[in-house]
Amino acid sequence: MNLIIFGPPGAGKGTQSDFIVKKYNLFQLSTGEILRNEIKNKTELGIKISSTMTSGSLVSDEIVSKLVERFISNKKYKNRLIFDGYPRNILQAKNLDSLLRKYEQKINLALNLSVSLDIIKKRISGRSVCLICGKIYNEYFNKAPLNSNCCGSKFLQKRSDDTLDLAIKRFQAYEKTTEPLIEFYKNLNLLKVVNGETSIPQINVEISGLIDSKEGWL
Ligand SMILES: [Zn+2]
C-alpha cells in the first residue's frame, strides 16, 4: 500500500506518519528531509539544490520529482511508501500519479488530516515550556499545574509572536496550493478526511481503521 498524508502545517502529520510507518512497516518519503540530506551530503544534486535555494528560488518540480522517482523505482520500497509533504500541489499530484504508474504502482489512500486555523493558532499561542524541567504545556489544551516551584507560571516560557505570524502565513499558503488536493483525491475516490483536532491516540485509532479497511493490502 502506498499512501499520502496531507494537511496544514502544524496539523501533526509528522507524528501520525511516524505512527503509520511503525505499525505498517512502511517507508516515509519526506521530500523536505531528502532535500536536506542531499544538501548535507553535498551530492551533485545537493549542490544544485543549495545554489537554487541560496538564490531565493524554490526547488523545481523537476528536481523534486527526480528525487521521488529514485524511491519509487527502488524495489525495496515497492508499495511501501507514505508520502509526507509531497505532493504539495495539483501538478505534483498528477506527476506522482504518472511516476507510480510507470513502476506499476498507485496511491491506495490519501489521508487529509484536517485542522482549523483557529486550533492551530491556539496550539501555537497557548504553548509554553517549563524552563526548569522542559515539560510542554498549553493553556487551552493542557494547562500547567498551579505550582510555585517547577512548572509554575514564572518558569513558563512562551514562543514569540513571530512564530504565530509565520504559522498563519504558512496556513494560507497551504489553503491556496495544497488544499485543492482534497477535490483531486476525492474525484479519484481515494480521499479520507481525518479529524486532526482530537487527541493523538484517537487519531491513531481512526487512521488504523481506515488503513485496515482498505483492500489491496500488500
Ligand atoms: Zn517544570
py3Dmol code that shows the C-alpha trace and the ligand (Angstrom):
import py3Dmol

protein = """\
ATOM      1  CA  MET A   1       0.000   0.000   0.000  1.00  0.00           C
ATOM      2  CA  ASN A   2       1.186   3.487  -0.878  1.00  0.00           C
ATOM      3  CA  LEU A   3      -0.381   6.375   0.919  1.00  0.00           C
ATOM      4  CA  ILE A   4      -0.333  10.117   1.117  1.00  0.00           C
ATOM      5  CA  ILE A   5      -0.825  12.171   4.231  1.00  0.00           C
ATOM      6  CA  PHE A   6      -1.501  15.864   3.875  1.00  0.00           C
ATOM      7  CA  GLY A   7      -2.872  18.683   5.958  1.00  0.00           C
ATOM      8  CA  PRO A   8      -1.979  22.184   7.084  1.00  0.00           C
ATOM      9  CA  PRO A   9       1.377  22.900   8.727  1.00  0.00           C
ATOM     10  CA  GLY A  10       1.025  22.151  12.424  1.00  0.00           C
ATOM     11  CA  ALA A  11      -1.700  19.531  11.927  1.00  0.00           C
ATOM     12  CA  GLY A  12       0.518  16.750  13.294  1.00  0.00           C
ATOM     13  CA  LYS A  13       1.336  14.950  10.042  1.00  0.00           C
ATOM     14  CA  GLY A  14       4.824  14.047  11.238  1.00  0.00           C
ATOM     15  CA  THR A  15       3.534  12.403  14.421  1.00  0.00           C
ATOM     16  CA  GLN A  16       0.910  10.440  12.516  1.00  0.00           C
ATOM     17  CA  SER A  17       3.231   9.306   9.747  1.00  0.00           C
ATOM     18  CA  ASP A  18       5.741   8.073  12.338  1.00  0.00           C
ATOM     19  CA  PHE A  19       2.938   6.027  13.843  1.00  0.00           C
ATOM     20  CA  ILE A  20       1.853   4.603  10.460  1.00  0.00           C
ATOM     21  CA  VAL A  21       5.434   3.790   9.462  1.00  0.00           C
ATOM     22  CA  LYS A  22       5.976   1.758  12.634  1.00  0.00           C
ATOM     23  CA  LYS A  23       2.636   0.000  12.679  1.00  0.00           C
ATOM     24  CA  TYR A  24       2.514  -0.932   8.979  1.00  0.00           C
ATOM     25  CA  ASN A  25       6.222  -1.174   8.248  1.00  0.00           C
ATOM     26  CA  LEU A  26       6.175   1.474   5.552  1.00  0.00           C
ATOM     27  CA  PHE A  27       8.876   3.813   4.365  1.00  0.00           C
ATOM     28  CA  GLN A  28       8.313   7.516   4.900  1.00  0.00           C
ATOM     29  CA  LEU A  29       9.171   9.610   1.893  1.00  0.00           C
ATOM     30  CA  SER A  30       9.542  13.138   3.206  1.00  0.00           C
ATOM     31  CA  THR A  31      10.777  15.326   0.368  1.00  0.00           C
ATOM     32  CA  GLY A  32      11.946  18.022   2.796  1.00  0.00           C
ATOM     33  CA  GLU A  33      14.156  15.527   4.600  1.00  0.00           C
ATOM     34  CA  ILE A  34      15.538  14.070   1.359  1.00  0.00           C
ATOM     35  CA  LEU A  35      16.414  17.541   0.099  1.00  0.00           C
ATOM     36  CA  ARG A  36      18.170  18.347   3.372  1.00  0.00           C
ATOM     37  CA  ASN A  37      20.154  15.091   3.159  1.00  0.00           C
ATOM     38  CA  GLU A  38      21.236  15.777  -0.417  1.00  0.00           C
ATOM     39  CA  ILE A  39      22.500  19.188   0.661  1.00  0.00           C
ATOM     40  CA  LYS A  40      24.213  17.822   3.756  1.00  0.00           C
ATOM     41  CA  ASN A  41      25.963  15.057   1.789  1.00  0.00           C
ATOM     42  CA  LYS A  42      26.966  17.534  -0.922  1.00  0.00           C
ATOM     43  CA  THR A  43      25.811  15.269  -3.751  1.00  0.00           C
ATOM     44  CA  GLU A  44      25.743  16.638  -7.273  1.00  0.00           C
ATOM     45  CA  LEU A  45      22.042  17.236  -6.912  1.00  0.00           C
ATOM     46  CA  GLY A  46      22.550  18.635  -3.409  1.00  0.00           C
ATOM     47  CA  ILE A  47      24.934  21.298  -4.690  1.00  0.00           C
ATOM     48  CA  LYS A  48      22.446  22.256  -7.386  1.00  0.00           C
ATOM     49  CA  ILE A  49      19.643  22.436  -4.836  1.00  0.00           C
ATOM     50  CA  SER A  50      21.555  24.581  -2.367  1.00  0.00           C
ATOM     51  CA  SER A  51      22.550  27.089  -5.044  1.00  0.00           C
ATOM     52  CA  THR A  52      18.892  27.305  -6.108  1.00  0.00           C
ATOM     53  CA  MET A  53      17.873  27.872  -2.512  1.00  0.00           C
ATOM     54  CA  THR A  54      20.567  30.474  -1.826  1.00  0.00           C
ATOM     55  CA  SER A  55      19.365  32.425  -4.833  1.00  0.00           C
ATOM     56  CA  GLY A  56      15.982  32.532  -3.133  1.00  0.00           C
ATOM     57  CA  SER A  57      14.181  30.353  -5.657  1.00  0.00           C
ATOM     58  CA  LEU A  58      12.105  27.304  -4.894  1.00  0.00           C
ATOM     59  CA  VAL A  59      13.426  23.879  -5.788  1.00  0.00           C
ATOM     60  CA  SER A  60      11.866  22.997  -9.124  1.00  0.00           C
ATOM     61  CA  ASP A  61       9.179  20.357  -9.517  1.00  0.00           C
ATOM     62  CA  GLU A  62      11.561  18.613 -11.893  1.00  0.00           C
ATOM     63  CA  ILE A  63      14.246  18.120  -9.232  1.00  0.00           C
ATOM     64  CA  VAL A  64      11.723  17.024  -6.635  1.00  0.00           C
ATOM     65  CA  SER A  65      10.178  14.516  -8.989  1.00  0.00           C
ATOM     66  CA  LYS A  66      13.608  13.133  -9.862  1.00  0.00           C
ATOM     67  CA  LEU A  67      14.226  12.532  -6.158  1.00  0.00           C
ATOM     68  CA  VAL A  68      10.825  10.967  -5.703  1.00  0.00           C
ATOM     69  CA  GLU A  69      11.381   8.666  -8.682  1.00  0.00           C
ATOM     70  CA  ARG A  70      14.552   7.384  -7.071  1.00  0.00           C
ATOM     71  CA  PHE A  71      12.437   5.920  -4.261  1.00  0.00           C
ATOM     72  CA  ILE A  72       9.510   4.788  -6.370  1.00  0.00           C
ATOM     73  CA  SER A  73      11.837   2.881  -8.696  1.00  0.00           C
ATOM     74  CA  ASN A  74      13.573   1.143  -5.785  1.00  0.00           C
ATOM     75  CA  LYS A  75      12.126  -2.363  -5.362  1.00  0.00           C
ATOM     76  CA  LYS A  76      12.824  -2.223  -1.648  1.00  0.00           C
ATOM     77  CA  TYR A  77      10.115   0.394  -1.238  1.00  0.00           C
ATOM     78  CA  LYS A  78       7.631  -1.005  -3.734  1.00  0.00           C
ATOM     79  CA  ASN A  79       4.100  -0.464  -2.404  1.00  0.00           C
ATOM     80  CA  ARG A  80       5.504   0.542   0.951  1.00  0.00           C
ATOM     81  CA  LEU A  81       5.627   4.313   0.652  1.00  0.00           C
ATOM     82  CA  ILE A  82       3.997   7.007   2.667  1.00  0.00           C
ATOM     83  CA  PHE A  83       4.281  10.447   1.103  1.00  0.00           C
ATOM     84  CA  ASP A  84       4.541  13.248   3.621  1.00  0.00           C
ATOM     85  CA  GLY A  85       4.895  16.809   2.339  1.00  0.00           C
ATOM     86  CA  TYR A  86       4.523  15.694  -1.260  1.00  0.00           C
ATOM     87  CA  PRO A  87       2.560  16.259  -3.439  1.00  0.00           C
ATOM     88  CA  ARG A  88       2.147  19.878  -2.474  1.00  0.00           C
ATOM     89  CA  ASN A  89       0.023  20.958  -5.424  1.00  0.00           C
ATOM     90  CA  ILE A  90      -2.121  19.516  -8.202  1.00  0.00           C
ATOM     91  CA  LEU A  91       0.733  19.486 -10.685  1.00  0.00           C
ATOM     92  CA  GLN A  92       2.873  17.378  -8.358  1.00  0.00           C
ATOM     93  CA  ALA A  93      -0.079  15.095  -7.653  1.00  0.00           C
ATOM     94  CA  LYS A  94      -0.535  14.399 -11.355  1.00  0.00           C
ATOM     95  CA  ASN A  95       3.173  13.889 -11.723  1.00  0.00           C
ATOM     96  CA  LEU A  96       3.247  11.442  -8.827  1.00  0.00           C
ATOM     97  CA  ASP A  97       0.384   9.553 -10.390  1.00  0.00           C
ATOM     98  CA  SER A  98       2.272   9.009 -13.647  1.00  0.00           C
ATOM     99  CA  LEU A  99       5.537   8.176 -11.858  1.00  0.00           C
ATOM    100  CA  LEU A 100       3.787   5.478  -9.847  1.00  0.00           C
ATOM    101  CA  ARG A 101       2.116   4.103 -12.948  1.00  0.00           C
ATOM    102  CA  LYS A 102       5.489   3.860 -14.652  1.00  0.00           C
ATOM    103  CA  TYR A 103       6.594   1.455 -11.885  1.00  0.00           C
ATOM    104  CA  GLU A 104       3.252  -0.357 -11.754  1.00  0.00           C
ATOM    105  CA  GLN A 105       2.136   1.164  -8.517  1.00  0.00           C
ATOM    106  CA  LYS A 106      -0.540   3.568  -7.354  1.00  0.00           C
ATOM    107  CA  ILE A 107      -1.779   5.526  -4.386  1.00  0.00           C
ATOM    108  CA  ASN A 108      -4.194   3.445  -2.351  1.00  0.00           C
ATOM    109  CA  LEU A 109      -5.254   6.032   0.187  1.00  0.00           C
ATOM    110  CA  ALA A 110      -4.950   9.801   0.619  1.00  0.00           C
ATOM    111  CA  LEU A 111      -5.376  10.921   4.216  1.00  0.00           C
ATOM    112  CA  ASN A 112      -6.277  14.524   4.819  1.00  0.00           C
ATOM    113  CA  LEU A 113      -5.503  15.484   8.399  1.00  0.00           C
ATOM    114  CA  SER A 114      -7.935  18.308   8.904  1.00  0.00           C
ATOM    115  CA  VAL A 115      -7.310  21.032  11.495  1.00  0.00           C
ATOM    116  CA  SER A 116      -8.787  24.540  11.507  1.00  0.00           C
ATOM    117  CA  LEU A 117      -6.646  27.651  11.620  1.00  0.00           C
ATOM    118  CA  ASP A 118      -8.271  28.541  14.935  1.00  0.00           C
ATOM    119  CA  ILE A 119      -6.977  25.338  16.580  1.00  0.00           C
ATOM    120  CA  ILE A 120      -3.533  25.719  15.051  1.00  0.00           C
ATOM    121  CA  LYS A 121      -3.355  29.261  16.418  1.00  0.00           C
ATOM    122  CA  LYS A 122      -4.282  28.013  19.894  1.00  0.00           C
ATOM    123  CA  ARG A 123      -1.724  25.198  19.686  1.00  0.00           C
ATOM    124  CA  ILE A 124       0.963  27.772  18.985  1.00  0.00           C
ATOM    125  CA  SER A 125      -0.107  30.784  21.022  1.00  0.00           C
ATOM    126  CA  GLY A 126      -1.091  28.690  24.065  1.00  0.00           C
ATOM    127  CA  ARG A 127       2.107  26.709  24.114  1.00  0.00           C
ATOM    128  CA  SER A 128       4.692  27.216  26.825  1.00  0.00           C
ATOM    129  CA  VAL A 129       7.750  25.355  28.046  1.00  0.00           C
ATOM    130  CA  CYS A 130       8.881  24.998  31.653  1.00  0.00           C
ATOM    131  CA  LEU A 131      12.371  26.428  31.843  1.00  0.00           C
ATOM    132  CA  ILE A 132      13.280  24.069  34.665  1.00  0.00           C
ATOM    133  CA  CYS A 133      12.135  20.614  33.521  1.00  0.00           C
ATOM    134  CA  GLY A 134      11.361  21.201  29.840  1.00  0.00           C
ATOM    135  CA  LYS A 135       7.746  19.972  30.045  1.00  0.00           C
ATOM    136  CA  ILE A 136       5.437  21.418  27.426  1.00  0.00           C
ATOM    137  CA  TYR A 137       2.027  22.824  28.308  1.00  0.00           C
ATOM    138  CA  ASN A 138      -0.783  24.571  26.554  1.00  0.00           C
ATOM    139  CA  GLU A 139      -3.146  26.994  28.239  1.00  0.00           C
ATOM    140  CA  TYR A 140      -6.058  25.781  26.098  1.00  0.00           C
ATOM    141  CA  PHE A 141      -5.451  22.043  25.936  1.00  0.00           C
ATOM    142  CA  ASN A 142      -3.049  21.052  28.690  1.00  0.00           C
ATOM    143  CA  LYS A 143      -2.776  23.565  31.499  1.00  0.00           C
ATOM    144  CA  ALA A 144       0.273  23.623  33.757  1.00  0.00           C
ATOM    145  CA  PRO A 145      -0.440  22.735  37.406  1.00  0.00           C
ATOM    146  CA  LEU A 146      -0.741  25.659  39.808  1.00  0.00           C
ATOM    147  CA  ASN A 147       2.689  25.424  41.345  1.00  0.00           C
ATOM    148  CA  SER A 148       5.085  27.843  42.834  1.00  0.00           C
ATOM    149  CA  ASN A 149       8.005  25.553  42.068  1.00  0.00           C
ATOM    150  CA  CYS A 150       8.832  23.695  38.879  1.00  0.00           C
ATOM    151  CA  CYS A 151       6.288  24.393  36.095  1.00  0.00           C
ATOM    152  CA  GLY A 152       4.948  27.434  37.981  1.00  0.00           C
ATOM    153  CA  SER A 153       3.799  30.341  35.839  1.00  0.00           C
ATOM    154  CA  LYS A 154       7.016  32.290  36.394  1.00  0.00           C
ATOM    155  CA  PHE A 155       9.009  29.451  34.823  1.00  0.00           C
ATOM    156  CA  LEU A 156       6.800  29.015  31.789  1.00  0.00           C
ATOM    157  CA  GLN A 157       8.196  30.493  28.636  1.00  0.00           C
ATOM    158  CA  LYS A 158       6.093  31.253  25.569  1.00  0.00           C
ATOM    159  CA  ARG A 159       7.186  31.416  21.962  1.00  0.00           C
ATOM    160  CA  SER A 160       7.437  34.762  20.268  1.00  0.00           C
ATOM    161  CA  ASP A 161       4.585  36.213  18.226  1.00  0.00           C
ATOM    162  CA  ASP A 162       6.683  35.750  15.085  1.00  0.00           C
ATOM    163  CA  THR A 163       6.031  32.023  15.282  1.00  0.00           C
ATOM    164  CA  LEU A 164       2.302  32.663  15.174  1.00  0.00           C
ATOM    165  CA  ASP A 165       2.513  35.097  12.250  1.00  0.00           C
ATOM    166  CA  LEU A 166       4.609  32.646  10.296  1.00  0.00           C
ATOM    167  CA  ALA A 167       2.168  29.829  11.020  1.00  0.00           C
ATOM    168  CA  ILE A 168      -0.749  31.911   9.740  1.00  0.00           C
ATOM    169  CA  LYS A 169       1.133  32.694   6.528  1.00  0.00           C
ATOM    170  CA  ARG A 170       2.000  29.044   6.008  1.00  0.00           C
ATOM    171  CA  PHE A 171      -1.603  28.037   6.629  1.00  0.00           C
ATOM    172  CA  GLN A 172      -2.818  30.475   3.997  1.00  0.00           C
ATOM    173  CA  ALA A 173      -0.256  29.212   1.509  1.00  0.00           C
ATOM    174  CA  TYR A 174      -1.428  25.666   2.225  1.00  0.00           C
ATOM    175  CA  GLU A 175      -5.065  26.636   1.599  1.00  0.00           C
ATOM    176  CA  LYS A 176      -4.172  28.129  -1.730  1.00  0.00           C
ATOM    177  CA  THR A 177      -1.847  25.482  -3.165  1.00  0.00           C
ATOM    178  CA  THR A 178      -2.325  22.195  -1.314  1.00  0.00           C
ATOM    179  CA  GLU A 179      -5.972  22.182  -0.271  1.00  0.00           C
ATOM    180  CA  PRO A 180      -7.132  21.639  -3.888  1.00  0.00           C
ATOM    181  CA  LEU A 181      -5.727  18.103  -3.414  1.00  0.00           C
ATOM    182  CA  ILE A 182      -8.870  17.360  -1.410  1.00  0.00           C
ATOM    183  CA  GLU A 183     -11.014  17.606  -4.557  1.00  0.00           C
ATOM    184  CA  PHE A 184      -8.361  15.867  -6.624  1.00  0.00           C
ATOM    185  CA  TYR A 185      -8.241  12.756  -4.435  1.00  0.00           C
ATOM    186  CA  LYS A 186     -11.962  12.821  -3.768  1.00  0.00           C
ATOM    187  CA  ASN A 187     -12.534  12.529  -7.505  1.00  0.00           C
ATOM    188  CA  LEU A 188     -10.189   9.548  -7.608  1.00  0.00           C
ATOM    189  CA  ASN A 189     -12.140   8.002  -4.738  1.00  0.00           C
ATOM    190  CA  LEU A 190      -9.015   7.833  -2.579  1.00  0.00           C
ATOM    191  CA  LEU A 191      -9.691  10.570  -0.055  1.00  0.00           C
ATOM    192  CA  LYS A 192     -10.364  10.050   3.639  1.00  0.00           C
ATOM    193  CA  VAL A 193     -10.651  13.060   5.898  1.00  0.00           C
ATOM    194  CA  VAL A 194      -9.373  12.539   9.433  1.00  0.00           C
ATOM    195  CA  ASN A 195     -10.321  14.931  12.201  1.00  0.00           C
ATOM    196  CA  GLY A 196      -6.929  16.180  13.368  1.00  0.00           C
ATOM    197  CA  GLU A 197      -8.389  18.156  16.257  1.00  0.00           C
ATOM    198  CA  THR A 198      -8.859  15.196  18.597  1.00  0.00           C
ATOM    199  CA  SER A 199      -6.110  13.555  20.673  1.00  0.00           C
ATOM    200  CA  ILE A 200      -3.082  11.828  19.145  1.00  0.00           C
ATOM    201  CA  PRO A 201      -4.147   8.299  20.264  1.00  0.00           C
ATOM    202  CA  GLN A 202      -7.662   8.906  18.955  1.00  0.00           C
ATOM    203  CA  ILE A 203      -6.287   9.973  15.567  1.00  0.00           C
ATOM    204  CA  ASN A 204      -4.034   6.871  15.577  1.00  0.00           C
ATOM    205  CA  VAL A 205      -7.112   4.678  16.010  1.00  0.00           C
ATOM    206  CA  GLU A 206      -9.048   6.441  13.285  1.00  0.00           C
ATOM    207  CA  ILE A 207      -6.176   6.171  10.810  1.00  0.00           C
ATOM    208  CA  SER A 208      -5.570   2.486  11.594  1.00  0.00           C
ATOM    209  CA  GLY A 209      -9.242   1.792  10.959  1.00  0.00           C
ATOM    210  CA  LEU A 210      -9.055   3.467   7.569  1.00  0.00           C
ATOM    211  CA  ILE A 211      -5.899   1.631   6.538  1.00  0.00           C
ATOM    212  CA  ASP A 212      -7.179  -1.734   7.790  1.00  0.00           C
ATOM    213  CA  SER A 213     -10.421  -1.371   5.895  1.00  0.00           C
ATOM    214  CA  LYS A 214      -8.647  -0.671   2.629  1.00  0.00           C
ATOM    215  CA  GLU A 215      -8.458  -3.612   0.281  1.00  0.00           C
ATOM    216  CA  GLY A 216      -5.427  -4.466  -1.828  1.00  0.00           C
ATOM    217  CA  TRP A 217      -3.050  -4.502   1.104  1.00  0.00           C
ATOM    218  CA  LEU A 218       0.422  -5.536   0.121  1.00  0.00           C
TER     219      LEU A 218
END
"""
ligand_1 = """\
1
ZN
Zn 8.704 22.079 35.272
"""
view = py3Dmol.view(width=600, height=400)
view.addModel(protein, "pdb")
view.setStyle({"model": 0}, {"cartoon": {"style": "trace"}})
view.addModel(ligand_1, "xyz")
view.setStyle({"model": 1}, {"stick": {}})
view.zoomTo()
view.show()
